[in-house]
Amino acid sequence: MTMHPRTVQITFWPLDWLKPYARNAKTHDAHQIAKIVASMAD
């Protein structure tokens, strides 16, 4: 069997095109966001 490589196309969009999902049940207050940022920095 011969495998053929798949072609992948990546499209870059400007960040200002991103919109929060209105039905997202998960929200974070400023304190939680600060904890997430600190965790990612570690």
Sequence and secondary structure as in RCSB ss.txt:
>XXXX:A:sequence
MTMHPRTVQITFWPLDWLKPYARNAKTHDAHQIAKIVASMAD
>XXXX:A:secstr
              GGG    TT      HHHHHHHHHHHH 
